[in-house]
Amino acid sequence: MIVRPLQHWFPRLFSWHGAVLSKILFRLSLNLMMSIFAVICFQWYETLGIRLTTAPFSLLGVAIAIFLGFRNSASYARFVEARTLWGSLLIAQRSLLRQAKGVLRNDPLEVSRFCALLMAFSWSLKHQLRATDDSEDVQRLVPEQYRAQVLASPFRANRLLLCLGSWLADRREEGTISDLLYNAMDSNLNEMAHILGGCERISSTPIPFAYSLILHRTVYLFCTLLPFALVSDLHAMTPLVSVFISYTFLSLESLAEELEEPFGTAANDLPLNALCTATERLLKEMDDRLPLPAVAKPDGRYNLI
């Protein structure tokens, strides 16, 4: 995710890092070359009686803009839902640790084990969504008594939920947690299970390919033919206007592709590393475990991962 300090409107016009321009620059250069070709060949193909007008492109441009709006809305809805799920995860984990500390004030070791499992769940979920190896974080955070079964599981985030449920059941059998508090804490564990399922649903269910493909083809066909419709009226100004219009359509499509997969590491994806670090800092502070991890900060290109 791009995290920038507040800027004056004029310098923002020239911002590069975080903009999709760097991803579509090659495609825009192709449109520029097509525009130059249209200008050079205008006199030649006009003698052949070939003439495109801007009328059909005006109608098609409106249709493409509407469909791009729908596509971006669908992608942004996935992004917002993903961020809401991670916010709900922090709330559930904070509530669980508060409940555990309140009832186990005389057993800080068990509270610390419970806290470690909560932190490990966040990191394991992050690795699952980004398809990376979470062994290092499991080794670092998971208590020894649960570590072997977590490492042996192909679904480690779900296994950590089982470990949290087992810890809660053990405390209930010991009589340190009442049935009423057990039900309250189990509800928070169920909320974490819903969050896990919600993240898995977003990660494994992309926007239908055929829908994206139709829009993709239409946008590129529009941008390819546009210079030939503009050249009869704009002449030498055709490259400038064509590239500007193409930039609008191509950048919206590129941004929609990024937001469609909110758990990646692209510039406009969720900063899952930073979210996990913030969760770890919060839970460790609640458990009075110092020192706290350093706050995650954007890199030199303002990218927070």
C-alpha positions in Angstrom: 0.0 0.0 0.0 1.2 3.5 -0.9 1.5 5.7 2.2 2.5 9.2 1.3 2.6 12.4 3.4 0.1 15.1 2.4 1.2 16.9 -0.8 0.3 20.1 -2.4 -1.9 19.6 -5.5 0.8 20.6 -7.9 3.6 18.2 -6.9 1.0 15.4 -6.8 0.5 15.8 -10.5 4.0 14.5 -11.0 4.0 11.6 -8.4 5.4 8.5 -9.8 5.7 5.9 -7.1 2.3 4.3 -6.4 0.8 5.5 -9.7 -0.2 2.9 -12.3 1.6 4.9 -15.0 4.8 2.8 -14.6 2.8 -0.3 -15.4 1.1 1.0 -18.5 3.9 3.1 -19.9 4.8 0.5 -22.5 1.2 0.2 -23.6 0.9 3.9 -23.8 4.0 4.0 -26.0 2.4 1.6 -28.4 -0.6 3.9 -28.6 1.8 6.8 -29.2 3.4 5.0 -32.1 0.0 4.1 -33.5 -1.0 7.8 -33.3 2.2 8.9 -35.1 1.5 6.2 -37.7 -2.0 7.5 -38.2 -0.7 11.1 -38.7 1.9 10.0 -41.2 -0.4 7.8 -43.2 -3.5 10.1 -43.0 -3.2 11.5 -46.5 -2.6 8.0 -48.0 -5.5 6.1 -46.5 -7.8 9.1 -47.0 -7.3 8.6 -50.7 -8.6 5.1 -50.3 -11.9 6.4 -49.0 -11.3 5.0 -45.5 -12.5 7.4 -42.9 -13.3 6.9 -39.3 -15.3 9.5 -37.3 -15.5 10.1 -33.6 -19.2 9.4 -33.4 -19.0 5.6 -32.8 -16.0 6.1 -30.5 -18.0 8.6 -28.4 -20.7 6.0 -27.9 -18.3 3.2 -27.3 -16.2 5.4 -24.9 -19.3 6.0 -22.7 -20.1 2.3 -22.6 -16.5 1.4 -21.7 -16.4 4.0 -19.0 -19.6 2.6 -17.5 -18.2 -1.0 -17.6 -14.9 0.2 -16.2 -16.8 1.9 -13.3 -18.6 -1.4 -12.5 -15.3 -3.3 -12.7 -13.5 -0.9 -10.4 -16.5 -0.9 -8.0 -16.4 -4.7 -7.8 -12.6 -4.7 -7.3 -12.7 -2.0 -4.7 -15.5 -3.8 -2.8 -13.2 -6.8 -2.5 -10.4 -4.5 -1.2 -12.7 -2.9 1.4 -14.1 -6.2 2.5 -10.6 -7.6 2.9 -9.5 -4.6 5.0 -12.7 -4.9 7.1 -12.0 -8.6 7.8 -8.5 -7.8 9.0 -9.9 -5.0 11.2 -12.4 -7.4 12.7 -9.6 -9.9 13.3 -7.7 -7.4 15.4 -10.9 -6.6 17.4 -11.5 -10.3 18.1 -7.9 -11.0 19.1 -7.9 -8.0 21.4 -11.1 -9.1 23.1 -9.9 -12.7 23.5 -6.6 -11.6 25.2 -8.5 -9.1 27.4 -10.9 -11.9 28.5 -8.0 -14.3 29.2 -6.0 -11.8 31.2 -9.0 -10.9 33.2 -9.7 -14.4 34.4 -6.1 -15.8 34.5 -4.4 -13.0 36.4 -2.5 -15.5 38.5 -1.3 -17.6 35.6 0.6 -15.2 33.3 2.4 -18.2 31.6 -0.9 -19.6 30.2 -1.9 -16.1 29.1 1.4 -15.7 27.3 0.9 -19.0 25.5 -2.6 -17.9 24.4 -1.2 -14.6 23.3 1.4 -16.3 21.2 -1.2 -18.4 19.4 -3.2 -15.3 18.6 -0.1 -13.6 17.1 0.9 -16.7 15.2 -2.6 -16.9 13.7 -2.3 -13.5 12.1 1.1 -14.2 10.6 0.0 -17.7 9.4 -3.1 -16.2 7.7 -0.9 -13.6 6.0 1.4 -16.3 4.7 -1.5 -18.4 3.5 -3.0 -15.5 1.6 0.3 -14.6 -0.1 1.3 -18.3 -0.7 4.6 -17.9 1.3 6.2 -20.1 3.9 5.2 -19.4 7.5 7.6 -21.9 9.1 9.9 -19.2 10.5 7.0 -17.3 12.2 5.5 -20.6 13.5 8.9 -21.5 15.0 9.2 -18.0 16.5 5.7 -17.6 18.0 3.9 -20.9 18.6 4.5 -22.5 22.0 6.4 -25.7 22.0 3.5 -27.9 23.0 1.6 -26.9 19.9 4.4 -26.4 17.4 4.8 -29.9 16.0 1.1 -30.3 15.1 1.0 -26.8 13.5 4.1 -27.5 11.4 2.7 -30.9 10.3 -0.6 -29.3 9.1 -1.0 -28.1 5.5 -3.7 -25.7 6.8 -1.8 -24.0 9.6 -4.1 -21.0 10.2 -7.0 -23.4 10.7 -4.8 -25.6 12.9 -4.0 -22.6 15.1 -7.7 -22.1 15.6 -7.9 -25.7 16.8 -5.1 -25.0 19.2 -6.8 -21.9 20.5 -10.0 -23.9 21.0 -8.0 -26.7 22.7 -6.4 -24.1 25.1 -9.8 -22.7 25.9 -11.3 -26.2 26.6 -8.4 -27.1 28.9 -9.0 -24.0 31.0 -12.7 -24.8 31.2 -11.9 -28.4 32.4 -9.5 -26.9 35.0 -12.4 -24.7 36.3 -10.4 -21.5 35.8 -12.9 -20.3 33.1 -16.6 -20.4 33.8 -19.2 -21.7 31.3 -20.4 -18.2 30.7 -17.0 -16.8 29.9 -16.2 -19.9 27.8 -19.2 -19.2 25.6 -18.2 -15.6 25.2 -14.6 -16.4 24.2 -15.8 -19.2 21.9 -17.9 -16.7 20.1 -14.8 -14.6 19.4 -13.0 -17.8 18.1 -16.0 -18.4 15.8 -15.6 -14.8 14.6 -11.9 -15.6 13.8 -13.1 -18.7 11.9 -15.5 -16.5 9.9 -12.7 -14.1 9.1 -10.5 -16.9 7.9 -13.2 -18.2 5.7 -13.9 -14.7 4.3 -10.3 -14.2 3.4 -10.1 -17.6 1.8 -13.2 -16.8 -0.2 -11.8 -13.5 -1.6 -8.4 -15.1 -2.3 -9.8 -18.2 -4.2 -12.7 -16.5 -6.1 -11.5 -14.0 -8.7 -13.8 -11.8 -10.7 -15.1 -14.0 -13.6 -12.4 -14.3 -16.3 -14.8 -13.8 -19.2 -16.1 -10.5 -17.8 -12.5 -9.2 -17.4 -11.5 -10.5 -20.9 -14.4 -8.8 -22.7 -13.5 -5.5 -21.1 -9.8 -6.0 -21.7 -10.3 -6.6 -25.4 -12.7 -3.7 -25.8 -10.4 -1.2 -24.1 -7.4 -2.2 -26.2 -9.3 -2.2 -29.5 -10.7 1.2 -28.6 -7.3 2.6 -27.8 -5.8 1.1 -31.0 -8.3 2.5 -33.4 -8.9 5.8 -31.6 -6.0 7.7 -33.4 -7.5 7.0 -36.8 -10.8 8.6 -35.7 -9.1 11.7 -34.3 -6.5 12.4 -36.9 -8.9 14.0 -39.5 -9.8 16.7 -37.0 -6.7 17.0 -34.8 -3.9 16.2 -37.2 -0.6 16.8 -35.4 -2.4 17.0 -32.0 -3.6 13.4 -32.4 -0.8 11.7 -30.4 -1.3 14.0 -27.4 -5.1 13.6 -27.2 -5.0 9.9 -28.0 -2.4 9.1 -25.4 -4.3 11.1 -22.8 -7.6 9.3 -23.5 -5.9 5.9 -23.5 -4.1 6.7 -20.2 -7.5 7.2 -18.6 -8.9 3.8 -19.8 -5.7 1.8 -19.4 -5.0 3.1 -15.9 -8.5 2.4 -14.6 -8.2 -1.2 -16.0 -4.8 -1.7 -14.4 -6.0 -0.4 -11.1 -9.0 -2.7 -11.1 -6.6 -5.7 -11.7 -4.5 -4.7 -8.7 -7.5 -4.2 -6.4 -9.0 -7.5 -7.5 -6.3 -9.3 -5.5 -6.0 -7.3 -2.3 -3.7 -9.7 -0.5 -0.7 -9.4 -2.8 2.3 -7.2 -2.7 1.5 -4.7 -5.4 1.6 -1.0 -4.7 -2.2 -0.8 -4.0 -2.6 -4.0 -2.1 -3.2 -4.4 1.6 0.0 -4.1 3.8 -0.4 -7.4 5.5 3.1 -7.4 7.0 2.4 -4.0 8.6 -1.0 -5.2 9.9 0.6 -8.3 11.4 3.3 -6.3 13.0 0.8 -3.8 14.4 -1.2 -6.8 15.8 1.9 -8.3 17.4 2.8 -5.0 19.0 -0.7 -4.5 20.4 -1.0 -8.0 21.9 2.5 -8.0 23.3 1.8 -4.7 25.0 -1.4 -6.0 26.5 0.6 -9.0 27.7 3.3 -6.7 29.2 6.0 -8.3 27.0 8.8 -5.9 26.1 10.5 -4.9 23.9 7.9 -4.4 21.2 8.6 -5.0 17.5 9.5 -1.9 15.6 6.7 -0.1 13.8 6.4 -1.0 10.1 7.3 2.0 7.9 7.0 2.6 4.2 10.2 2.2 2.1 11.9 4.9 0.1 9.1 4.5 -2.6 6.4 5.0 0.0 5.4 1.4 -0.3 4.1 -0.3 2.9 4.0 -4.1 2.6 
